Amino acid sequence: MVGYSPDKTHLSSKEYAFAGAASGALTRCLAQPLDVIKIRFQLQVEPVSKSAQSKYSGVLQCTRCVLREEGWRALWKGHIPAQVLSIFMGYFQYTSFELFTKAAWLLFPAELTTSQWRPVTHLLCGSLSGGVATFIIQPVDVLRTRFIAQGEPKVYLGLADACKQIWRSEGAYGFYKGLSPALLQVMPQMGLQFGFYSLFTGLWNKSKGTWLYSAPDQLESIVCGTGSGLLSKLFIYPMDVVKKRLQIQGFESARQGFGATRQYSGMISCLLQISSEEGVRGLYKGLSPGLLKAGFVAGVNFSIYEQICGVLTALKQL
């Protein structure tokens, strides 16, 4: 069961970290192509529709275009930094979430952690854990976005070359571009994701006649996790678009074959310029693959995490 509870067998921080890292790694392998397509849509200034100016007009068209022009490996562009991102995100996020929920249990009244208020507690703890993990792994997210954004010929020849070029041309700040919208995106998204997951598993239990929280089975965790991923992503999606646009500032040379580029002075400038030039729909570019990815990743991630924790708990009880 995700989150601290005094009546369950407690794992160590290293065991929670392992479960979070493993679940992040496995889901990333499966979801990377959807992430590539989503980011291509988010970075396209032109409408994501059939027009003479637009390079990408839909999920299937984008997939065919990438395969034709860049080969099947392009659907896994940026996979190494993305994999590092997922492993460390899962590592720090789940570890800190378990610690925050334990602190909440010790500090808050029992009804806030064991009753219908539990989803609110998990929302707050999920937001904090998402903020901690985001700040730590932001440089990896910048690298991932730039690898996915570049076409042919490549500007970055590899991970080490990308780090050297960013450090030389943009300094340490280059690795933290888009941090503000990243925090504004991830903190509420993770809070809502953990909160909705707690709410949905609670409703699942209530449908069986009890509000008591118990470790969900595989089907329950997949269904509840998918629902939490979809809803949380829908609420905060515009900040994801803004984050991606800011992360490629100073990287325009790699975008020449993809269409127009824009310069933004910051998060507010980016929000206003996208809304003005591309309309409100511009803030939701890539929403379809984004929701598919978010639902799939959350469902599988929660399920794998729950199963790994279950196995580790069973081993402790031997």
HUHUHU-V560904 format. One record per pair of residues at least 6 apart in sequence whose C-alpha atoms are under 6 Angstrom apart, sorted by the first residue. I is the first residue (numbers start at 1). J is the second residue. Records with the same first field share a line. If there is no record, write none. Layout:
# HUHUHU-V560904
I->J + J
This chain:
# HUHUHU-V560904
1->215
3->98 + 101
4->98 + 101 + 102
16->95
17->91 + 95
19->305 + 308
20->90 + 91 + 94
21->87 + 90 + 91
23->301 + 304 + 305
24->86 + 87 + 90
25->86 + 87
27->297
32->76
33->75 + 76
34->289 + 293
38->286 + 289 + 290
41->285 + 286
42->241 + 285 + 286
43->245
46->54
48->56 + 57
49->57
50->57
56->62
77->148
78->144 + 147 + 148
81->140 + 144
82->144
85->140
89->133
92->133
93->129 + 130 + 133
96->129
97->125 + 126 + 129
100->125
112->118
119->195 + 198 + 199
122->194 + 195
123->191 + 192 + 194 + 195
124->191
126->190 + 191 + 194
127->187 + 188 + 190 + 191
130->186 + 187 + 190
131->183 + 187
139->175 + 176
142->247
150->254
156->162
177->247
178->243 + 246 + 247
181->239 + 243
182->243
185->236 + 239
189->232
192->232
193->228 + 229 + 232
196->228
197->224 + 225 + 228
200->224
202->211
205->211
218->303
221->303
222->299 + 300 + 303
225->298 + 299 + 302
226->295 + 296 + 298 + 299
229->294 + 295 + 298
230->291 + 294 + 295
238->283 + 284
264->270
